[in-house]
């Protein structure tokens, strides 16, 4: 889990050019930008990919080609 510190650095938005943006600085060394004027987010591709993944476990008879590695549980 990442913890960010947001600040108003007045960095221009790449979509609309507004400086009403929030820059989130992460301790891990990267940053993300969010525009308050047009709702642009620099991490929209990553969030979109997470929303597309339903997490459904598809079972196959031979147990191969599963989208997620699965371990059997013993009770």
N, C-alpha and C positions, 0 to 999 in steps of 0.2 A: 504494500500500500504506500502510495506516495503522498507526501504532505507538502503543499505549496504555500508560498507567501505571495499574496497579490499586491501589486502596487500600480499606481497611476503614473506611468512613465511617459505618457503622451506620445507613444510610438504610433505612427500613422497606420491605419487599417489598410491592408492590401486590396480590399474590395471597394470601399467607399472613400478612403482617404481621411476619414475623421480621426481626430486625436483623442476622442473620448474612449480610450481603450484601457483594459486592465491586462497587465502582463503578470503571469504567474511564474515565479522563479522556484524551481525545485532544487533541493539539496543535492540531488543526483547529477546536476550539471546541465539540465535543459530547461527551456521555458516555453510557455504557450501564450497565445494572444487571444483575447476576447474583446470584440467591439460592442459597445453599449448602444451605438447608433443603428447598426444594421444586423446585429446578432451574429456576425462572423465569428467562427471559432477555428483556430489553427489545428485543432485535433479532431475535426469533423470526420475525417476518413477513418480514424481508429474507432471512434464511437459508432459510426455507421456499420463497420464490420462486426462490432460486438452485438449490435441490434439485429443484424441479419442471422447470426448464429443462434439457433433455437436451443441447442444443447440436447436435441433428441438423440437417443442412442438407437442406432439402427442395428438390428441383429441379423446375422447371416448364419446359415447352417454350419459352415465350416469354421466360423469364428474369425475369418480373415477380413481385411479391408474395413475394419471398424473405424469411424471417424475419431474416436477417442480411445486411448489405451485403457483396457478394463482388467482389473484383477478380481479373481474370485474371492469371495469372503467366506470364512468358516465361522460358524456360530459356536 
